[in-house]
Every structure is written in C-alpha cells, then in structure tokens.
Amino acid sequence: MQDKEIEALITAETNRQRNGLEMIPSENHTSQDVLTALGSRLTDKYSEGYPGKRYYGGCEFVDKVENLARDRAKALFGVSHANVQAYSGSPANQAIYFALADPGDTVMGLELYFGGHMTHGLKVNFSGTIYNSVQYRTGHDGYMDYEGMADMAMREKPKLIMVGATAYPRIFDWQKLRKIADACGAFLVADISHIAGLIVAGAHPSPAGIADVIMTTTHKTLRGPRGALILCNGNPSNPLKKPERTKENLPSLIDRAIIPGLQGGPHNHQTAAIAVALREAATPEFKAYGHQIVKNAKRLAENLNNKGYQLVTGGTDNHLLLIDLTNKGLKGAEAEDALSKAGITVNKNTVPYDPRPPFDPSGIRMGTPALTTRGLKEAEMDQVAAWIDTAITSASDDKKLAKIHQEITAFTKAFPLPGEK
Ligand SMILES: Cc1ncc(COP(=O)(O)O)c(C=O)c1O
C-alpha cells in the first residue's frame, strides 16, 4: 500500500483483534472470501435501480451479483422477497418506517435503555422525531413484557410494532407478538440483527411467515460484511403506481422506500460480500457454528453465575450476556476499561431499570459470536470466565491486567483469525 499511515493503522487494528478476545456481541470476524469481495472493483460501479431496471449502463455483472444475493437471502430465510441494498441496519430500518408509516403516525418499539436500538423510536433519533414513537420496556425480571406490550398496543394503536434488541439475552416469542400486532392492526417488524445467524442455524425461532417485515444487519452473528437485508412476502405491484399499504404490496413498498425513497447507488462490493456470506451461512458448518455460539454463551453464563455475577434474567438463551455489576462495586465503564487493558473487548450497557445514567451505566454486555468463529468451545469459556473475573476483581491493578493480556495474546495463537494460520 502506498498510504503507509493507513496501512499501519490497518495492521495495528488487525493485531488488536488477533491478540485479544473480541466479545462485543454485535461483532464478528468475516471470512477471507468476504474480505476479497469487499475489496473488489465492484465498488467502482454505479447501478441505481434494481437488476434489469437500472439507470446506468454496464450493469450486466452487478445485476447477477445482486440477483445471487437476493436469491440466497430468500432461500436462507424462507421468504419470497429480499432487498439487499440498504447501506446498513439503521438506513434499513429507516426504509421500513418510510414504507409503512407517514410522518406523525404512531410507531412502537423497545426503549433503548431496555435493550432496544436507537432506530426503534428513541426521541433524538429520526424514528422518534418524524414519528410519534411510543416505547415499551422489559419487565423488572429483564424478560419481554408481552402483557404490557399488548396493553400499550391497544391504547396507542401504532402503525407498526418494531421488535428486536441489542441487549436481550432471551428468545422472542414471535407468535405472541403476531397476536399483539393483529389485535391493534399494526404491521409487525422483526429486527433480527443480533440473532440472524442463530435463526439460520436453527438455534433461535424464526419470524419468517409470522412477522410482516424482517430486517437484519449482515455483520453480526450472520458473519458477513456491514450491510442489511429487508425480507418480506407478497407480490411486486405495478411499478408505475404508488402501492397501497397492504401486506400483498410489501415487496414494492420496501423497494420503493429504498430507491427512490432514501438511497442512490447500491454498494455493489458490499452486495457481493453479502452474497458470499449468505452462501457460507447455508452450510452445515455454519449451522454447527450457530449452535456453538449459544453453547459457549451458556457455559460462560454458568461460570460467571458461579462466581457471583448478577446476570440479567439469570442467564442466556442466545449469544449474549447482560451483567449488572452493582454487587461487584464496579461501574460498567470501569469494567469495560479494565477488561480492555486485559485484552478483552466488551461494552458498558444499561441494565433494565438502571438507576445510573445511560452514559455511565451499571452493566456490561458481552457475547460469544467472534470467539466462536475463532474456534473457542465450552472448555475455553471456563478460562475466559476466569480472566474476566480476575480483571474485574483487580480492576485497579494495571500490572495484573497487563499480565492477563500477555496470557491472552499467547492463548489466541491457537485460535487464528479466519484465513490466518
Ligand atoms: C437490533 C439492531 N438494529 C439495528 C442496528 C443498526 O445497524 P447499523 O449499526 O448497521 O446501522 C443495530 C446495530 O447495532 C442493532 O443491533
């Protein structure tokens, strides 16, 4: 590379990942093939529109790329329509609101501080300013409060109910959610960004055929490049007519919301890398991977429970753990900092009904997707839990933290990043 400054930073970041334990539950390590597609000439090409209906010439190959991505997404998730053009998860959610509601309409989503995402109606996000957002919470036990949701839905009559989370350690009951949406006449949107890889593996129930629209980022448990899929069923309607907001018209509503509604040219290199990741996700190895993520998270939870940590909901059914550190006398930010010095990357997070402010919360969130990609299994989780506990109980002892980092660097040599030996 001619640009030595950027080259050095890429090397430094790769080493940071290689020599540490990446435990942010929304992160993963992509395959070499995904990286190759991302770094390809496809990034040079403009192709506004959809395959076969572009505003630019020279699209014969990118049309095939996008069709492969769409077909693989449909087959993998079991839906009849896939839009693969959203630049990332937040713009994908923006497109879904744009498709299903008008400015000022009521929309309902999980509050950020209870595990939702900003785009689920946070007051300072587009979803809480353009729309009248009403926000539901989990119960005090940390579990989804379906009864509370049903009451709110009947009271507020939202146009859409967004369901999904960034920090929820349990399973979503899609059938219960369908009933809530039907009772108030709302579209049900499943944001499965965090759990898509588990769903594909059969390690979490799928909302396909239950939710009206499914959105997932492609870069979390699904292990692809940054990007998003919007999935639904229905039939594309007359492209010259504005479609009515019916379930049958969902494919056209979504496609028109992406372009011309919100975006210009698709990122073809990203689309190709998504297609590569979807092919990988259709393999038996990926299925085993998805189940192993959950086994690893459960083993980690068991270890930390035994060491007296307070896990929200008492444990996990998926890829992540949310831990309230109040009884350990440490704030989330302090734990994040100590673990980082020890070579373990997690993030501070609010816990349900957190008495502390969101920018300085009581908890941390950690997950197993990236470690599982590197080949760590249950036995290694016992060691990881021991390091986590030592780092947290010795948070102010920089020497001890540095020693853990050395141990982790040596340990990770046996668990190379994808494509490395
Ligand atoms: C549940 C959920 N939805 C949406 C998003 C937004 O995705 P992005 O960061 O790609 O915009 C995230 C990312 O953290 C998420 O966890």
The ligand as an ORCA input file, in Angstrom:
! r2SCAN-3c Opt
* xyz 0 1
  C     -31.117     -4.527     16.679
  C     -30.337     -3.591     15.812
  N     -30.975     -2.908     14.839
  C     -30.325     -2.039     14.044
  C     -28.975     -1.812     14.180
  C     -28.325     -0.788     13.314
  O     -27.354     -1.291     12.487
  P     -26.162     -0.367     11.935
  O     -25.245     -0.122     13.071
  O     -25.604     -1.215     10.831
  O     -26.777      0.896     11.404
  C     -28.266     -2.492     15.169
  C     -26.830     -2.255     15.357
  O     -26.307     -2.238     16.424
  C     -28.973     -3.401     16.011
  O     -28.343     -4.079     16.988
*
